[in-house]
Amino acid sequence: CIRDSYSTDPNIPCVLYDDQKAAYEATQLLIDRGHCDIGVIAGPTNSIHSANRILGYQEALYANKIPFNPKHIVYGNWERDIGYELSKELIQSGVTAIFAHNDLMAAGVIDYCTEHKIQVGKDLALIGFDNREIGTASRPKLSTVSLPLFDMGQTATQVLLNILAGKHIQRGQKVMLACTIIERESTMPASDSC
């Protein structure tokens, strides 16, 4: 199966992308740019993707000896309007960067910032997740995490062909593929480093 979530059937082989590692790398990019007050606009609290991305975020903070502040995580619903609404809360809390768990919510952050004369890429760093077209259409262009969708399809096809050919496949095999960070205009160095 090609999945963007995890199978509950332990016998089904799955091809997945590594949310946790990708979130670690996205957070690390912001840290490397000098940001230590990093807010997160997560997906729903019941989403395995949200949970894994938060783990990756926390691991990056821990690896860089940056204290975790639970108030820097707010939960949304993957939609643009919630990114707009929640960005106000994070910006007022003093974050210098936001990691939005998808590009639609990140676009909502850009909408809020544009309306309130906050320059994304100068006053606030922003990174999204999933590399949707909206990221290249926005101004500034959105830094994001690109999902390995083509590779997932190729790998799943190969697993299926192996099953059909009668080759041994480990029951419940999970193939985890890496995502890629795409840095564009929305991530910039902080004026003061951590």
C-alpha positions as YAML, in Angstrom:
chain: A
units: angstrom
residues:
- id: 1
  name: CYS
  ca: [0.00, 0.00, 0.00]
- id: 2
  name: ILE
  ca: [1.03, 3.58, -0.56]
- id: 3
  name: ARG
  ca: [-0.01, 5.47, 2.51]
- id: 4
  name: ASP
  ca: [0.13, 8.92, 3.90]
- id: 5
  name: SER
  ca: [-0.81, 7.37, 7.21]
- id: 6
  name: TYR
  ca: [0.05, 4.17, 9.00]
- id: 7
  name: SER
  ca: [-1.76, 0.90, 8.42]
- id: 8
  name: THR
  ca: [-3.42, -0.71, 11.39]
- id: 9
  name: ASP
  ca: [-3.07, -4.13, 9.75]
- id: 10
  name: PRO
  ca: [0.34, -5.52, 10.75]
- id: 11
  name: ASN
  ca: [0.39, -7.85, 7.72]
- id: 12
  name: ILE
  ca: [0.15, -5.21, 4.98]
- id: 13
  name: PRO
  ca: [3.42, -3.84, 3.59]
- id: 14
  name: CYS
  ca: [3.41, -0.04, 3.39]
- id: 15
  name: VAL
  ca: [5.45, 2.68, 1.74]
- id: 16
  name: LEU
  ca: [5.53, 5.84, 3.84]
- id: 17
  name: TYR
  ca: [7.36, 9.13, 4.12]
- id: 18
  name: ASP
  ca: [9.27, 9.98, 7.28]
- id: 19
  name: ASP
  ca: [7.30, 12.81, 8.95]
- id: 20
  name: GLN
  ca: [9.46, 12.84, 12.06]
- id: 21
  name: LYS
  ca: [12.80, 13.14, 10.27]
- id: 22
  name: ALA
  ca: [11.42, 15.77, 7.89]
- id: 23
  name: ALA
  ca: [10.10, 17.85, 10.80]
- id: 24
  name: TYR
  ca: [13.48, 17.56, 12.51]
- id: 25
  name: GLU
  ca: [15.20, 18.84, 9.36]
- id: 26
  name: ALA
  ca: [12.70, 21.69, 8.88]
- id: 27
  name: THR
  ca: [13.17, 22.79, 12.49]
- id: 28
  name: GLN
  ca: [16.94, 22.42, 12.18]
- id: 29
  name: LEU
  ca: [16.91, 24.73, 9.14]
- id: 30
  name: LEU
  ca: [15.21, 27.41, 11.24]
- id: 31
  name: ILE
  ca: [17.67, 26.84, 14.09]
- id: 32
  name: ASP
  ca: [20.59, 27.05, 11.65]
- id: 33
  name: ARG
  ca: [19.23, 30.45, 10.60]
- id: 34
  name: GLY
  ca: [19.49, 31.57, 14.24]
- id: 35
  name: HIS
  ca: [15.90, 31.07, 15.38]
- id: 36
  name: CYS
  ca: [15.23, 29.58, 18.81]
- id: 37
  name: ASP
  ca: [11.67, 30.86, 19.37]
- id: 38
  name: ILE
  ca: [9.98, 28.61, 16.82]
- id: 39
  name: GLY
  ca: [6.22, 28.24, 16.79]
- id: 40
  name: VAL
  ca: [4.35, 25.31, 15.27]
- id: 41
  name: ILE
  ca: [0.96, 25.28, 13.61]
- id: 42
  name: ALA
  ca: [0.22, 21.57, 13.74]
- id: 43
  name: GLY
  ca: [-2.55, 19.57, 12.17]
- id: 44
  name: PRO
  ca: [-5.30, 18.02, 14.32]
- id: 45
  name: THR
  ca: [-4.37, 16.52, 17.68]
- id: 46
  name: ASN
  ca: [-5.61, 13.10, 16.55]
- id: 47
  name: SER
  ca: [-3.37, 12.99, 13.46]
- id: 48
  name: ILE
  ca: [-0.37, 10.63, 13.43]
- id: 49
  name: HIS
  ca: [1.31, 13.12, 11.07]
- id: 50
  name: SER
  ca: [0.91, 15.93, 13.61]
- id: 51
  name: ALA
  ca: [2.28, 13.72, 16.39]
- id: 52
  name: ASN
  ca: [5.32, 12.61, 14.38]
- id: 53
  name: ARG
  ca: [6.08, 16.13, 13.15]
- id: 54
  name: ILE
  ca: [5.90, 17.47, 16.71]
- id: 55
  name: LEU
  ca: [8.31, 14.73, 17.82]
- id: 56
  name: GLY
  ca: [10.75, 15.76, 15.10]
- id: 57
  name: TYR
  ca: [10.40, 19.42, 16.12]
- id: 58
  name: GLN
  ca: [11.03, 18.57, 19.78]
- id: 59
  name: GLU
  ca: [14.03, 16.38, 18.91]
- id: 60
  name: ALA
  ca: [15.63, 19.26, 16.98]
- id: 61
  name: LEU
  ca: [15.08, 21.64, 19.89]
- id: 62
  name: TYR
  ca: [16.55, 19.09, 22.31]
- id: 63
  name: ALA
  ca: [19.56, 18.39, 20.07]
- id: 64
  name: ASN
  ca: [20.32, 22.12, 20.03]
- id: 65
  name: LYS
  ca: [19.70, 22.63, 23.77]
- id: 66
  name: ILE
  ca: [16.73, 24.91, 23.10]
- id: 67
  name: PRO
  ca: [14.04, 24.69, 25.81]
- id: 68
  name: PHE
  ca: [10.70, 23.33, 24.65]
- id: 69
  name: ASN
  ca: [7.78, 25.70, 25.22]
- id: 70
  name: PRO
  ca: [4.41, 23.92, 24.86]
- id: 71
  name: LYS
  ca: [2.76, 27.32, 24.28]
- id: 72
  name: HIS
  ca: [4.62, 27.47, 20.96]
- id: 73
  name: ILE
  ca: [2.48, 24.64, 19.55]
- id: 74
  name: VAL
  ca: [-1.05, 25.34, 18.35]
- id: 75
  name: TYR
  ca: [-3.33, 22.85, 16.61]
- id: 76
  name: GLY
  ca: [-5.25, 23.44, 13.42]
- id: 77
  name: ASN
  ca: [-7.16, 21.56, 10.75]
- id: 78
  name: TRP
  ca: [-4.87, 21.69, 7.68]
- id: 79
  name: GLU
  ca: [-6.82, 24.66, 6.23]
- id: 80
  name: ARG
  ca: [-5.59, 28.11, 5.17]
- id: 81
  name: ASP
  ca: [-8.00, 30.07, 7.36]
- id: 82
  name: ILE
  ca: [-6.80, 28.34, 10.53]
- id: 83
  name: GLY
  ca: [-3.20, 29.24, 9.62]
- id: 84
  name: TYR
  ca: [-4.32, 32.85, 9.51]
- id: 85
  name: GLU
  ca: [-6.11, 32.64, 12.87]
- id: 86
  name: LEU
  ca: [-3.39, 30.76, 14.75]
- id: 87
  name: SER
  ca: [-0.49, 32.83, 13.43]
- id: 88
  name: LYS
  ca: [-1.73, 35.80, 15.47]
- id: 89
  name: GLU
  ca: [-1.41, 33.80, 18.70]
- id: 90
  name: LEU
  ca: [2.12, 32.62, 17.89]
- id: 91
  name: ILE
  ca: [3.37, 35.99, 16.67]
- id: 92
  name: GLN
  ca: [2.02, 37.71, 19.80]
- id: 93
  name: SER
  ca: [3.87, 35.13, 21.91]
- id: 94
  name: GLY
  ca: [7.17, 36.36, 20.44]
- id: 95
  name: VAL
  ca: [8.16, 33.61, 18.01]
- id: 96
  name: THR
  ca: [10.60, 34.63, 15.27]
- id: 97
  name: ALA
  ca: [9.81, 31.62, 13.08]
- id: 98
  name: ILE
  ca: [6.83, 29.36, 12.37]
- id: 99
  name: PHE
  ca: [6.81, 25.77, 11.16]
- id: 100
  name: ALA
  ca: [3.38, 25.10, 9.63]
- id: 101
  name: HIS
  ca: [2.55, 21.43, 9.21]
- id: 102
  name: ASN
  ca: [1.25, 22.02, 5.70]
- id: 103
  name: ASP
  ca: [1.56, 24.65, 2.99]
- id: 104
  name: LEU
  ca: [-2.10, 25.70, 3.16]
- id: 105
  name: MET
  ca: [-1.77, 26.72, 6.81]
- id: 106
  name: ALA
  ca: [1.54, 28.42, 5.94]
- id: 107
  name: ALA
  ca: [-0.31, 30.40, 3.25]
- id: 108
  name: GLY
  ca: [-2.69, 31.53, 5.98]
- id: 109
  name: VAL
  ca: [0.30, 32.77, 7.98]
- id: 110
  name: ILE
  ca: [1.45, 34.77, 4.94]
- id: 111
  name: ASP
  ca: [-2.08, 36.21, 4.59]
- id: 112
  name: TYR
  ca: [-2.07, 37.32, 8.23]
- id: 113
  name: CYS
  ca: [1.40, 38.79, 8.02]
- id: 114
  name: THR
  ca: [0.65, 40.67, 4.79]
- id: 115
  name: GLU
  ca: [-2.49, 42.15, 6.31]
- id: 116
  name: HIS
  ca: [-0.57, 43.23, 9.44]
- id: 117
  name: LYS
  ca: [2.52, 44.53, 7.63]
- id: 118
  name: ILE
  ca: [4.79, 41.77, 8.94]
- id: 119
  name: GLN
  ca: [7.32, 40.77, 6.29]
- id: 120
  name: VAL
  ca: [7.67, 37.01, 5.98]
- id: 121
  name: GLY
  ca: [11.29, 36.33, 5.13]
- id: 122
  name: LYS
  ca: [12.44, 39.44, 7.03]
- id: 123
  name: ASP
  ca: [10.40, 39.92, 10.22]
- id: 124
  name: LEU
  ca: [9.33, 36.27, 10.50]
- id: 125
  name: ALA
  ca: [10.74, 33.05, 9.08]
- id: 126
  name: LEU
  ca: [8.24, 30.48, 7.82]
- id: 127
  name: ILE
  ca: [8.45, 26.91, 6.55]
- id: 128
  name: GLY
  ca: [5.59, 24.72, 5.39]
- id: 129
  name: PHE
  ca: [5.20, 21.04, 4.63]
- id: 130
  name: ASP
  ca: [4.18, 19.17, 1.45]
- id: 131
  name: ASN
  ca: [5.46, 21.43, -1.36]
- id: 132
  name: ARG
  ca: [2.13, 22.38, -2.90]
- id: 133
  name: GLU
  ca: [1.95, 24.80, -5.83]
- id: 134
  name: ILE
  ca: [0.68, 27.51, -3.49]
- id: 135
  name: GLY
  ca: [4.22, 27.71, -2.08]
- id: 136
  name: THR
  ca: [5.69, 28.99, -5.33]
- id: 137
  name: ALA
  ca: [2.71, 31.25, -6.04]
- id: 138
  name: SER
  ca: [2.90, 33.00, -2.65]
- id: 139
  name: ARG
  ca: [5.03, 36.06, -2.00]
- id: 140
  name: PRO
  ca: [7.53, 35.45, -0.65]
- id: 141
  name: LYS
  ca: [7.98, 31.97, -2.08]
- id: 142
  name: LEU
  ca: [7.53, 29.43, 0.69]
- id: 143
  name: SER
  ca: [10.29, 27.21, 2.03]
- id: 144
  name: THR
  ca: [8.80, 23.76, 2.51]
- id: 145
  name: VAL
  ca: [9.24, 20.03, 2.90]
- id: 146
  name: SER
  ca: [8.77, 18.11, -0.34]
- id: 147
  name: LEU
  ca: [7.18, 14.68, -0.10]
- id: 148
  name: PRO
  ca: [8.74, 11.80, -2.11]
- id: 149
  name: LEU
  ca: [5.46, 10.96, -3.84]
- id: 150
  name: PHE
  ca: [7.00, 9.68, -7.09]
- id: 151
  name: ASP
  ca: [9.47, 7.50, -5.18]
- id: 152
  name: MET
  ca: [6.61, 6.20, -3.03]
- id: 153
  name: GLY
  ca: [4.73, 5.14, -6.14]
- id: 154
  name: GLN
  ca: [7.79, 3.47, -7.65]
- id: 155
  name: THR
  ca: [8.63, 1.64, -4.44]
- id: 156
  name: ALA
  ca: [5.05, 0.49, -3.87]
- id: 157
  name: THR
  ca: [4.88, -0.77, -7.45]
- id: 158
  name: GLN
  ca: [8.06, -2.77, -6.93]
- id: 159
  name: VAL
  ca: [6.73, -4.26, -3.69]
- id: 160
  name: LEU
  ca: [3.50, -5.23, -5.45]
- id: 161
  name: LEU
  ca: [5.37, -6.77, -8.40]
- id: 162
  name: ASN
  ca: [7.48, -8.77, -5.95]
- id: 163
  name: ILE
  ca: [4.33, -10.05, -4.24]
- id: 164
  name: LEU
  ca: [2.76, -11.00, -7.58]
- id: 165
  name: ALA
  ca: [5.98, -12.78, -8.62]
- id: 166
  name: GLY
  ca: [5.83, -14.86, -5.45]
- id: 167
  name: LYS
  ca: [8.97, -13.34, -3.96]
- id: 168
  name: HIS
  ca: [9.29, -13.31, -0.20]
- id: 169
  name: ILE
  ca: [8.07, -10.06, 1.31]
- id: 170
  name: GLN
  ca: [8.37, -9.50, 5.02]
- id: 171
  name: ARG
  ca: [4.89, -9.36, 6.56]
- id: 172
  name: GLY
  ca: [4.03, -5.82, 7.51]
- id: 173
  name: GLN
  ca: [7.18, -4.46, 5.88]
- id: 174
  name: LYS
  ca: [7.30, -0.68, 6.15]
- id: 175
  name: VAL
  ca: [9.49, 1.22, 3.71]
- id: 176
  name: MET
  ca: [10.17, 4.72, 5.05]
- id: 177
  name: LEU
  ca: [11.31, 7.29, 2.48]
- id: 178
  name: ALA
  ca: [13.02, 10.58, 3.24]
- id: 179
  name: CYS
  ca: [11.53, 13.95, 2.39]
- id: 180
  name: THR
  ca: [13.51, 16.89, 0.98]
- id: 181
  name: ILE
  ca: [13.78, 20.43, 2.36]
- id: 182
  name: ILE
  ca: [13.25, 23.09, -0.30]
- id: 183
  name: GLU
  ca: [14.52, 26.45, 0.86]
- id: 184
  name: ARG
  ca: [12.98, 29.47, -0.80]
- id: 185
  name: GLU
  ca: [12.46, 33.09, 0.28]
- id: 186
  name: SER
  ca: [10.48, 32.65, 3.50]
- id: 187
  name: THR
  ca: [13.34, 31.45, 5.71]
- id: 188
  name: MET
  ca: [15.92, 34.02, 6.65]
- id: 189
  name: PRO
  ca: [18.53, 34.48, 9.34]
- id: 190
  name: ALA
  ca: [17.30, 35.85, 12.65]
- id: 191
  name: SER
  ca: [18.49, 39.30, 13.66]
- id: 192
  name: ASP
  ca: [19.67, 37.83, 16.97]
- id: 193
  name: SER
  ca: [20.80, 34.24, 17.27]
- id: 194
  name: CYS
  ca: [19.78, 31.97, 20.16]
...
